C-alpha cells in the first residue's frame, strides 16, 4: 500500500513541477528565436482535452458496468 501511495504522490509532484516549470518559463509575448528556446514541456491544451475524453469514456464505461 505504501508503494502505491508513493507512486501517486510521485506522479502528482512530477505533474505539479512540470506545470510550475512551464508556467514560469513561457511568456505570451515571446516570439521568434526566444519562443523556440523557451518551449513548454507539455502541451496543456491537448492534455486537457485528453483528460476530458478519459473522464467521459470512464463515466460511460461505469454506467455500462453498473447497469447490468
C-alpha positions in Angstrom: 0.0 0.0 0.0 2.9 2.4 0.8 4.3 1.8 -2.7 1.1 2.8 -4.4 0.7 5.9 -2.3 4.3 6.8 -3.1 3.7 6.3 -6.8 0.6 8.5 -6.7 2.5 11.2 -4.7 5.4 11.0 -7.1 3.1 11.4 -10.1 1.4 14.4 -8.5 4.7 16.0 -7.6 6.1 15.4 -11.1 3.0 16.9 -12.8 3.0 19.9 -10.4 6.7 20.5 -11.0 6.3 20.4 -14.8 3.3 22.8 -14.6 5.3 25.2 -12.5 8.2 25.0 -14.9 6.0 25.6 -17.9 4.2 28.5 -16.4 7.4 30.2 -15.3 9.4 29.6 -18.5 6.9 30.8 -21.1 5.6 34.2 -21.9 2.7 35.3 -24.0 4.9 37.9 -25.7 7.7 35.6 -26.7 8.2 35.1 -30.4 10.9 34.2 -32.9 14.0 32.5 -31.6 13.1 33.2 -28.0 10.0 31.2 -28.3 12.0 28.2 -29.6 14.3 28.3 -26.6 11.5 28.5 -24.1 9.1 25.9 -25.3 6.8 24.2 -22.8 7.4 20.6 -21.8 3.7 19.7 -22.1 1.0 21.0 -24.5 -1.6 21.8 -21.8 -4.5 22.3 -24.3 -4.0 18.7 -25.6 -3.6 17.3 -22.1 -6.8 19.0 -21.0 -8.8 17.6 -24.0 -7.3 14.1 -23.4 -8.3 14.3 -19.7 -11.8 15.3 -20.6 -12.1 12.4 -23.1 -10.8 10.0 -20.5 -13.3 11.2 -17.9 -16.2 10.9 -20.4 -15.2 7.4 -21.5 -14.8 6.3 -17.9 -18.2 7.6 -17.0 -19.8 5.8 -19.9 -18.0 2.6 -19.1 -19.0 2.9 -15.4 -22.7 3.3 -16.4 -22.4 0.2 -18.7 -20.7 -1.8 -15.9 -23.2 -0.9 -13.2 -26.4 -1.2 -15.3 -26.1 -4.9 -15.7 
